[in-house]
Every structure is written in C-alpha cells, then in structure tokens.
Amino acid sequence: MKIIVAVDNNWGIGKNNDLLTHIPGDLKYFKEKTAGKVVVMGRKTLESLPGKKPLPERTNIVLSSDKEYRAACTVCHSMDELAEILKDYDSDEVFIIGGAKVYKDMMEKCDTFFITKIFKTFDADRYFENLDQHSEFEIVWESEMQEYKGLEYKFTEYRRK
Ligand SMILES: NC(=O)c1ccc[n+]([C@@H]2O[C@H](COP(=O)([O-])OP(=O)(O)OC[C@H]3O[C@@H](n4cnc5c(N)ncnc54)[C@H](OP(=O)(O)O)[C@@H]3O)[C@@H](O)[C@H]2O)c1
C-alpha cells in the first residue's frame, strides 16, 4: 500500500480540517497518482473535500467508528473491517490519502510514500510522521524544485528499506 501526503517544513499537513495550502500542481499530481485506484481516508478528510463528496474516478473507502455514518462510498468501521475489504484489491493499487489519524494507523502497512514537500512553515494542527527521523525509510526519487506563486515545493518518493 502507498501513502500520499503534502507536508510543510515541520511535516504539518492540515489546520481546521483543511489543507495548509492549495497548490494546483500538487493537486494535479495527486489526481494523476490516484486516478483509477483505491483511496482510503478518514471521515474528517472526506468531509474536507469539495461538497464533502468522495473523489471521482477512484474507489473511495472511508473510515468512521459511527455505524450510522452514511457516505456516497464504502464506509468501514475498524481496521479489521478495512483489511477485509482491501483483500479484494491489489495492495499496489491502494492509496492512503489521510488524514493524520489514518496515516498514523496505516503507516506500518505501507511501503511507498509519495511526499510533497512544501518549503514553508504553516500554522498546523495535524502532522505526518517525519520520515527523515527514521532510518527504515529512504528517498528513492525526488523531482526538480517546483514553484507556485513564490511557494517552493518538490515531489519525493520514500520507500521502506
Ligand atoms: N496534507 C495532506 O496531504 C492531507 C491529506 C489528507 C488530509 N489532510 C488534513 O488532515 C486533517 C484531517 O486529519 P484528522 O486526523 O483530523 O482526521 P482523519 O484521519 O481524516 O479522520 C479521522 C476520523 O476517521 C475515522 N477513523 C480513523 N481511524 C479509524 C479507525 N481505525 N476505525 C474507525 N474509524 C476511524 C474516525 O471517524 P469518526 O469520528 O466518524 O469515528 C476519525 O475521527 C485535515 O486538516 C485535512 O485537511 C491533509
């Protein structure tokens, strides 16, 4: 399974249930990577999406502990239930797309991490684990520096060694 996430200088990922910034080039990259794949997210991330709707052209799975929770996609209520559902899919096709809680819970099961690094410090209230502080991960690829309205960022790929 793979994780895709955009982080700032402190590996911050969100504030007030929204992204720290919206970079069109990063959203395009996210769309290209996940198109036609399975995306797994937490209930709060689903509710942060435009119209609180699942992402088009992808198989969406949302986690919520609330048995009454309804969404226009598959809802599952525990990690065990998620594992059962994911048996039907090739794990290479599964992307964990957030947020902080779901990244943390799923991290051990993932071997590839698409990290967009945004070279700015934002005021954040949600964070991703800093992979540079763990020796089991290595950077296998990184893009040229990108820029949007003076904001520098790059795409990187980490693998579990
Ligand atoms: N920078 C990025 O790339 C990126 C990507 C995605 C999200 N984000 C940001 O991340 C923030 C949201 O993260 P978050 O940690 O607050 O929320 P989240 O992970 O999106 O959702 C948490 C919710 O998911 C459900 N859940 C999680 N694990 C579960 C489990 N094991 N079993 C059952 N339900 C489970 C629970 O829903 P119930 O409360 O309904 O039980 C929980 O409250 C937002 O600011 C968002 O913009 C950033």
The ligand as an SDF file (V2000), in Angstrom:
LIG
                    3D

 48 52  0  0  0  0  0  0  0  0999 V2000
   -1.6180   17.4380    3.5160 N   0  0  0  0  0  0  0  0  0  0  0  0
   -2.2560   16.3710    3.0680 C   0  0  0  0  0  0  0  0  0  0  0  0
   -1.7860   15.7200    2.1270 O   0  0  0  0  0  0  0  0  0  0  0  0
   -3.5370   15.9380    3.7060 C   0  0  0  0  0  0  0  0  0  0  0  0
   -4.2310   14.8320    3.2200 C   0  0  0  0  0  0  0  0  0  0  0  0
   -5.4250   14.4510    3.8560 C   0  0  0  0  0  0  0  0  0  0  0  0
   -5.8900   15.1790    4.9400 C   0  0  0  0  0  0  0  0  0  0  0  0
   -5.1940   16.2400    5.3830 N   0  0  0  0  0  0  0  0  0  0  0  0
   -5.6540   17.0310    6.5330 C   0  0  0  0  0  0  0  0  0  0  0  0
   -5.7210   16.1930    7.6770 O   0  0  0  0  0  0  0  0  0  0  0  0
   -6.7050   16.7310    8.5710 C   0  0  0  0  0  0  0  0  0  0  0  0
   -7.6680   15.6290    8.9860 C   0  0  0  0  0  0  0  0  0  0  0  0
   -6.9580   14.6310    9.7160 O   0  0  0  0  0  0  0  0  0  0  0  0
   -7.5540   14.0070   11.0710 P   0  0  0  0  0  0  0  0  0  0  0  0
   -6.5000   13.1860   11.6800 O   0  0  0  0  0  0  0  0  0  0  0  0
   -8.1580   15.1210   11.8670 O   0  0  0  0  0  0  0  0  0  0  0  0
   -8.7900   13.1530   10.5600 O   0  0  0  0  0  0  0  0  0  0  0  0
   -8.9240   11.8940    9.5500 P   0  0  0  0  0  0  0  0  0  0  0  0
   -7.7910   10.9420    9.7590 O   0  0  0  0  0  0  0  0  0  0  0  0
   -9.2000   12.3910    8.1750 O   0  0  0  0  0  0  0  0  0  0  0  0
  -10.2930   11.2600   10.0780 O   0  0  0  0  0  0  0  0  0  0  0  0
  -10.3690   10.7970   11.3920 C   0  0  0  0  0  0  0  0  0  0  0  0
  -11.6710   10.0580   11.5440 C   0  0  0  0  0  0  0  0  0  0  0  0
  -11.6470    8.8750   10.7730 O   0  0  0  0  0  0  0  0  0  0  0  0
  -12.2870    7.8240   11.4510 C   0  0  0  0  0  0  0  0  0  0  0  0
  -11.2930    6.7870   11.7740 N   0  0  0  0  0  0  0  0  0  0  0  0
   -9.9580    6.9090   11.7640 C   0  0  0  0  0  0  0  0  0  0  0  0
   -9.3820    5.7360   12.1030 N   0  0  0  0  0  0  0  0  0  0  0  0
  -10.3860    4.8670   12.3440 C   0  0  0  0  0  0  0  0  0  0  0  0
  -10.4440    3.5050   12.7440 C   0  0  0  0  0  0  0  0  0  0  0  0
   -9.3400    2.7950   12.9780 N   0  0  0  0  0  0  0  0  0  0  0  0
  -11.6580    2.9310   12.9000 N   0  0  0  0  0  0  0  0  0  0  0  0
  -12.7970    3.6400   12.6750 C   0  0  0  0  0  0  0  0  0  0  0  0
  -12.7960    4.9440   12.2860 N   0  0  0  0  0  0  0  0  0  0  0  0
  -11.6080    5.5330   12.1400 C   0  0  0  0  0  0  0  0  0  0  0  0
  -12.8790    8.4310   12.7180 C   0  0  0  0  0  0  0  0  0  0  0  0
  -14.1600    8.9200   12.3280 O   0  0  0  0  0  0  0  0  0  0  0  0
  -15.4060    9.0620   13.3850 P   0  0  0  0  0  0  0  0  0  0  0  0
  -15.0580   10.2780   14.2090 O   0  0  0  0  0  0  0  0  0  0  0  0
  -16.5820    9.2670   12.4900 O   0  0  0  0  0  0  0  0  0  0  0  0
  -15.4220    7.7970   14.1790 O   0  0  0  0  0  0  0  0  0  0  0  0
  -11.9270    9.5810   12.9770 C   0  0  0  0  0  0  0  0  0  0  0  0
  -12.4920   10.6310   13.7640 O   0  0  0  0  0  0  0  0  0  0  0  0
   -7.3780   17.8720    7.8170 C   0  0  0  0  0  0  0  0  0  0  0  0
   -6.7960   19.1130    8.1900 O   0  0  0  0  0  0  0  0  0  0  0  0
   -7.0550   17.5690    6.3700 C   0  0  0  0  0  0  0  0  0  0  0  0
   -7.0660   18.7160    5.5330 O   0  0  0  0  0  0  0  0  0  0  0  0
   -4.0310   16.6410    4.7900 C   0  0  0  0  0  0  0  0  0  0  0  0
  1  2  1  0
  2  3  2  0
  2  4  1  0
  4  5  1  0
  4 48  2  0
  5  6  2  0
  6  7  1  0
  7  8  2  0
  8  9  1  0
  8 48  1  0
  9 10  1  0
  9 46  1  0
 10 11  1  0
 11 12  1  0
 11 44  1  0
 12 13  1  0
 13 14  1  0
 14 15  2  0
 14 16  1  0
 14 17  1  0
 17 18  1  0
 18 19  2  0
 18 20  1  0
 18 21  1  0
 21 22  1  0
 22 23  1  0
 23 24  1  0
 23 42  1  0
 24 25  1  0
 25 26  1  0
 25 36  1  0
 26 27  1  0
 26 35  1  0
 27 28  2  0
 28 29  1  0
 29 30  1  0
 29 35  2  0
 30 31  1  0
 30 32  2  0
 32 33  1  0
 33 34  2  0
 34 35  1  0
 36 37  1  0
 36 42  1  0
 37 38  1  0
 38 39  2  0
 38 40  1  0
 38 41  1  0
 42 43  1  0
 44 45  1  0
 44 46  1  0
 46 47  1  0
M  CHG  2   8   1  16  -1
M  END
$$$$
